[in-house]
Amino acid sequence: MIFRYYYSRISRAFLLILLYNIINPDLLLSQHQETNLISNESILEMEYDVIKNRMEKVHRNARNNQDTVKLIKSLITLSSVERVNLNYSSAFNYSGEALFLAEEINDIYFQAKAHEELGLLNNTFDQYDLTKEHFRKSCNYYLKAYQNKIITSSELIRPYYNLALTNQRLRNIEITKCYLDTCFYIADSIDLPLPNRIILLERKATLLYHQKKPSEALDLLLNCEQQLLKADVNTQQDILYIYSKIYVYTTLGNVNQGIGNYQISLPYYRNAIKLYDSINKETSHKSQLYTQFSLSLIRTGRSSNAYNYIKKSKLIDNRLFSAKNTKNKGFLTIRNRYNEELRKRDTELVQKNLLLAEQKKEILGFRIILYSSIFLLIIIGLILRSRMMNKKHQREKLDNEEKQKESAALLETKNKELTSTMLQLIEKEEVIKKLSSYLKENLNNKTTNSFLTSINHQSVSLWEEFNTRFMSVNEGFYERLKEKVPGLSPADLKICALIKLNFTSKEMSHLLGISVGSIRMGRHRLRAKINMEKDMNLNSFIHSI
């Protein structure tokens, strides 16, 4: 009896140690990416060989026809098929090439899909940093696709759900809550199917448990169970419905186990295992389910049964991840197709850049010679043009000076002629005046008076004739004078015209028929109107106009 007692205690202790050595530290965080909101339901339901053969045919046709869009679609689908069927090395190659091609054509939707697929693959092997990075990029591209109206809001749940799960596994509770809230916000705006909504609620329950709210978590999970049980027969046959039910039962078992209700957790685990058996699927989540179930069995004194389920868990893990599994040998040295393509492209770019650099160097040398030659030709042309323009300006200047000299000489000659003519007329006027005085004194009759009136009229006409000839010789003189000295009277203009011709005051008085004193007064008024200083010469001013 004593021996059996100690043997039982030792066996139980051994099982507990074994259990905690193989158990994942994040047991409550099941790997939901394998199914639920993430995976393509048609891939889950179809036979592996059927879907693979179909997509490989599409892939070959797209490559032969150089249809990049169809090629990317087929690569992403093939990656999903291989991932679901545990061929991770092939899945990495397909998704890596899909991402490379999507970036080549700058397609934001396919970049989102490719990053999402790579995130799922890295998540399978607990590469959390890479998982977060791919899911973050995927979410950003999905958002851009939604903003560009490429996708609807229903497709935004998946990227946010991926980020929620990843952060939940890393125990970033607040960040997880934000992403889950976003999922529920989008779900409320669309008609989300019941299984998908249940999976969101199950994640919320897990979050509540992490927030030390097990009672609220249990209430929410029991409500989910009731909704699933009330679903119609067709819904209950749906593969996503079965998975959602598995997750609800598993989490009910985990929460009860976490608060010490080991006995209550057992039926929930059994229901989840029974559902897994019905779909004949082996996943890492099922392995964790066996491990969790084993822990509750041990806690309730069923160590022998617990050992069986621990062995089942180990078998699944070996089949999924063991290096002996021929399907996954390649993953130990993961050939990331995306990085390979990037390295290949980088090598080609380096070679092209070197070639371009050499060509640019040659072109640059040629351009320097060409531009230098053009510059020298322009300089020479400008120098020649400048010299020609200078010579032309000099010729024009000389011609203008000669013309001005000729014009000045001609003007001076004409003015001299006009002056000479006027002096002669003035002399005649003096003779006529003397004769008129004589006739008035000695012959004062009607005939004499008529003769004198005729002489006076001719004197007036004589000034008009002079003025006409003066303006024709000195064109624009009066206008220039008025512009410089506004407000000059007709008498002032007459005096200025006579000064221009160098008439003396006496000659002016004879021509204008006024006294010499009046002429002097007129000159004095003229200086005042011009505002001339005492040392300035009136004749010089008039001649300058």
HELIX and SHEET records of a PDB file:
HELIX    1   1 ILE A    2  ILE A   22  1                                  21    
HELIX    2   2 HIS A   32  GLU A   34  5                                   3    
HELIX    3   3 GLU A   41  GLU A   45  1                                   5    
HELIX    4   4 TYR A   48  ASN A   64  1                                  17    
HELIX    5   5 THR A   68  VAL A   84  1                                  17    
HELIX    6   6 TYR A   88  GLU A  104  1                                  17    
HELIX    7   7 ILE A  108  THR A  124  1                                  17    
HELIX    8   8 TYR A  128  GLN A  147  1                                  20    
HELIX    9   9 SER A  153  LEU A  156  5                                   4    
HELIX   10  10 ILE A  157  ARG A  169  1                                  13    
HELIX   11  11 ILE A  173  SER A  189  1                                  17    
HELIX   12  12 LEU A  194  HIS A  210  1                                  17    
HELIX   13  13 PRO A  214  LEU A  229  1                                  16    
HELIX   14  14 VAL A  233  GLN A  236  1                                   4    
HELIX   15  15 ILE A  239  GLY A  258  1                                  20    
HELIX   16  16 TYR A  262  ILE A  279  1                                  18    
HELIX   17  17 SER A  284  ARG A  299  1                                  16    
HELIX   18  18 SER A  303  PHE A  321  1                                  19    
HELIX   19  19 THR A  326  THR A  333  5                                   8    
HELIX   20  20 ARG A  337  ASN A  442  1                                 106    
HELIX   21  21 LYS A  446  VAL A  473  1                                  28    
HELIX   22  22 PHE A  477  LYS A  484  1                                   8    
HELIX   23  23 PRO A  490  LYS A  500  1                                  11    
HELIX   24  24 SER A  505  LEU A  512  1                                   8    
HELIX   25  25 VAL A  516  ILE A  530  1                                  15    
HELIX   26  26 LEU A  538  HIS A  543  1                                   6    
END                                                                             
